[in-house]
């Protein structure tokens, strides 16, 4: 039945008012945009060159003379280490996509992340002098856009949109913005894809797949998300499916047991019902990347794999390969490894509680690939490890609603992890200063002290964290309710209750019928649990 113009007008007014509140999704994005924008403008206004963010070394710019645009500038102060940073390859790609391969260490590997330099080139209209500025602009807009997408998704899931600031101010994101790298654009597109996946309407698999494809062409590790979300869509329960006895639609089980045959039958039914939509999502998300890699192989002669970055099957063997650890590895332990292990423990606990949601599986996969199996090269310095693990931050935020439902809003784990992520570097440095030790000689005891600093945050529930979460959630739902629609639903439910009560009185002539009516009037435990999860 079509909605009346009055209902549409009221709903539009309510939706518009939500974006004017202090917890509107655009507000965290605006904070991120203003903070980073002020820093960049202040840096450039003080007389610095926009190319300083690229960190160009003389080694690669002098390697060839094939390009008329990529030239050595005798008036520019290049980096002292002569090698430069990874951002210079994105800069060369933006300057001259056809000939940049002559100025790279691993051309096929560098060309894989093509979207970021091409976006900067398009914004600069091909003008070489503007490209250093558009590289900054693309990443600045990506940070703000990714924060906006995460904030809108969290708001729609009943969580505070301000949690998205964890992505915006994550130190790894700051490193990417500071050095003109590709991770921010990739994971901002992932956040957009997830929002479209959940709220994109009938064609959500197509729109989400296109966003995932763009993210994968910015950085290949973003492909972890479409893989998980495609499989989740394949096994998603239809709205009309009646779960087997003892099984709820989200996968949890009650006290009764379900045979493996019934599970297999239900899974096969779901695969048949969702095969087209899941295939559309996976094909749209991954086929462009596969086709582009084949093109690079035909053009450059290899697929762009680097042996020094191959994943290690033994957990954390890449980190222990660098033992004895120096200052940079200690920062990685405090600011990356410890919060990653905390999140992994929470995710495994959620699986044990039968919370088999796409957010939990996505978090575990990102932790496995981007933290546990990293090569020694990726652990060598925090600026590398921090930006690589940006995908973990996105996955953590996408898992927050599931953890809230399991813990009743206790976010002590998240506050402790945020303290490690955001304060890990100053914590290790402060410990070294307190112990009067050189930074390169920080002891294991100092690491333990830095790790222990945020541990009291784990008891945040006792300090009223859960009650704050409940009050905020209830207030947000109450303010966003449509009063006119609620009154109509209430009157309709009253009429239905009256008619059903009349039917029960007529049919309650025997004791058996009376018992059946009484049991039907009492809501079952599974209905109560499902209703509680629906309100969260």
Secondary structure as the mmCIF struct_conf table of DSSP 4:
data_model
#
loop_
_struct_conf.conf_type_id
_struct_conf.id
_struct_conf.beg_label_comp_id
_struct_conf.beg_label_asym_id
_struct_conf.beg_label_seq_id
_struct_conf.end_label_comp_id
_struct_conf.end_label_asym_id
_struct_conf.end_label_seq_id
HELX_LH_PP_P HELX_LH_PP_P1 UNK A 2 UNK A 4
HELX_RH_AL_P HELX_RH_AL_P1 UNK A 5 UNK A 18
TURN_TY1_P TURN_TY1_P1 UNK A 19 UNK A 20
BEND BEND1 UNK A 21 UNK A 21
TURN_TY1_P TURN_TY1_P2 UNK A 22 UNK A 23
HELX_RH_AL_P HELX_RH_AL_P2 UNK A 25 UNK A 45
TURN_TY1_P TURN_TY1_P3 UNK A 46 UNK A 47
HELX_RH_3T_P HELX_RH_3T_P1 UNK A 50 UNK A 53
TURN_TY1_P TURN_TY1_P4 UNK A 54 UNK A 54
STRN STRN1 UNK A 56 UNK A 56
HELX_RH_AL_P HELX_RH_AL_P3 UNK A 58 UNK A 61
TURN_TY1_P TURN_TY1_P5 UNK A 62 UNK A 62
BEND BEND2 UNK A 63 UNK A 63
BEND BEND3 UNK A 68 UNK A 70
TURN_TY1_P TURN_TY1_P6 UNK A 74 UNK A 75
BEND BEND4 UNK A 76 UNK A 76
TURN_TY1_P TURN_TY1_P7 UNK A 80 UNK A 81
BEND BEND5 UNK A 82 UNK A 83
STRN STRN2 UNK A 84 UNK A 84
TURN_TY1_P TURN_TY1_P8 UNK A 86 UNK A 86
HELX_RH_AL_P HELX_RH_AL_P4 UNK A 87 UNK A 95
TURN_TY1_P TURN_TY1_P9 UNK A 97 UNK A 99
HELX_RH_3T_P HELX_RH_3T_P2 UNK A 100 UNK A 103
BEND BEND6 UNK A 105 UNK A 106
HELX_RH_AL_P HELX_RH_AL_P5 UNK A 107 UNK A 111
TURN_TY1_P TURN_TY1_P10 UNK A 112 UNK A 112
BEND BEND7 UNK A 113 UNK A 113
HELX_RH_AL_P HELX_RH_AL_P6 UNK A 115 UNK A 123
TURN_TY1_P TURN_TY1_P11 UNK A 124 UNK A 126
HELX_RH_AL_P HELX_RH_AL_P7 UNK A 128 UNK A 156
TURN_TY1_P TURN_TY1_P12 UNK A 157 UNK A 158
BEND BEND8 UNK A 159 UNK A 159
HELX_RH_3T_P HELX_RH_3T_P3 UNK A 161 UNK A 164
HELX_RH_AL_P HELX_RH_AL_P8 UNK A 165 UNK A 168
TURN_TY1_P TURN_TY1_P13 UNK A 169 UNK A 169
HELX_RH_AL_P HELX_RH_AL_P9 UNK A 171 UNK A 179
TURN_TY1_P TURN_TY1_P14 UNK A 180 UNK A 180
BEND BEND9 UNK A 182 UNK A 182
HELX_RH_AL_P HELX_RH_AL_P10 UNK A 183 UNK A 199
BEND BEND10 UNK A 200 UNK A 200
HELX_RH_3T_P HELX_RH_3T_P4 UNK A 201 UNK A 203
HELX_RH_AL_P HELX_RH_AL_P11 UNK A 204 UNK A 218
HELX_RH_3T_P HELX_RH_3T_P5 UNK A 220 UNK A 222
HELX_RH_AL_P HELX_RH_AL_P12 UNK A 223 UNK A 234
TURN_TY1_P TURN_TY1_P15 UNK A 235 UNK A 235
HELX_LH_PP_P HELX_LH_PP_P2 UNK A 236 UNK A 238
TURN_TY1_P TURN_TY1_P16 UNK A 239 UNK A 240
HELX_LH_PP_P HELX_LH_PP_P3 UNK A 241 UNK A 244
TURN_TY1_P TURN_TY1_P17 UNK A 245 UNK A 246
STRN STRN3 UNK A 247 UNK A 247
TURN_TY1_P TURN_TY1_P18 UNK A 249 UNK A 250
BEND BEND11 UNK A 251 UNK A 251
STRN STRN4 UNK A 253 UNK A 253
BEND BEND12 UNK A 255 UNK A 256
HELX_RH_AL_P HELX_RH_AL_P13 UNK A 260 UNK A 300
BEND BEND13 UNK A 301 UNK A 302
HELX_RH_3T_P HELX_RH_3T_P6 UNK A 307 UNK A 309
HELX_LH_PP_P HELX_LH_PP_P4 UNK A 310 UNK A 312
BEND BEND14 UNK A 313 UNK A 314
TURN_TY1_P TURN_TY1_P19 UNK A 315 UNK A 316
HELX_RH_AL_P HELX_RH_AL_P14 UNK A 317 UNK A 320
TURN_TY1_P TURN_TY1_P20 UNK A 321 UNK A 322
HELX_LH_PP_P HELX_LH_PP_P5 UNK A 323 UNK A 323
BEND BEND15 UNK A 324 UNK A 324
HELX_LH_PP_P HELX_LH_PP_P6 UNK A 325 UNK A 325
HELX_RH_AL_P HELX_RH_AL_P15 UNK A 327 UNK A 332
HELX_RH_PI_P HELX_RH_PI_P1 UNK A 333 UNK A 337
HELX_RH_AL_P HELX_RH_AL_P16 UNK A 338 UNK A 352
TURN_TY1_P TURN_TY1_P21 UNK A 353 UNK A 354
HELX_RH_AL_P HELX_RH_AL_P17 UNK A 358 UNK A 367
HELX_RH_PI_P HELX_RH_PI_P2 UNK A 368 UNK A 372
TURN_TY1_P TURN_TY1_P22 UNK A 373 UNK A 373
HELX_RH_AL_P HELX_RH_AL_P18 UNK A 376 UNK A 379
BEND BEND16 UNK A 380 UNK A 380
HELX_RH_AL_P HELX_RH_AL_P19 UNK A 382 UNK A 388
TURN_TY1_P TURN_TY1_P23 UNK A 389 UNK A 389
HELX_RH_AL_P HELX_RH_AL_P20 UNK A 390 UNK A 407
TURN_TY1_P TURN_TY1_P24 UNK A 408 UNK A 408
BEND BEND17 UNK A 409 UNK A 409
HELX_RH_AL_P HELX_RH_AL_P21 UNK A 412 UNK A 434
TURN_TY1_P TURN_TY1_P25 UNK A 435 UNK A 436
HELX_RH_3T_P HELX_RH_3T_P7 UNK A 439 UNK A 441
HELX_RH_AL_P HELX_RH_AL_P22 UNK A 444 UNK A 452
HELX_RH_3T_P HELX_RH_3T_P8 UNK A 453 UNK A 463
TURN_TY1_P TURN_TY1_P26 UNK A 464 UNK A 464
HELX_RH_AL_P HELX_RH_AL_P23 UNK A 465 UNK A 479
TURN_TY1_P TURN_TY1_P27 UNK A 480 UNK A 480
HELX_RH_AL_P HELX_RH_AL_P24 UNK A 483 UNK A 507
TURN_TY1_P TURN_TY1_P28 UNK A 508 UNK A 509
BEND BEND18 UNK A 510 UNK A 510
HELX_RH_AL_P HELX_RH_AL_P25 UNK A 511 UNK A 521
BEND BEND19 UNK A 522 UNK A 522
HELX_LH_PP_P HELX_LH_PP_P7 UNK A 523 UNK A 524
HELX_RH_AL_P HELX_RH_AL_P26 UNK A 525 UNK A 535
#
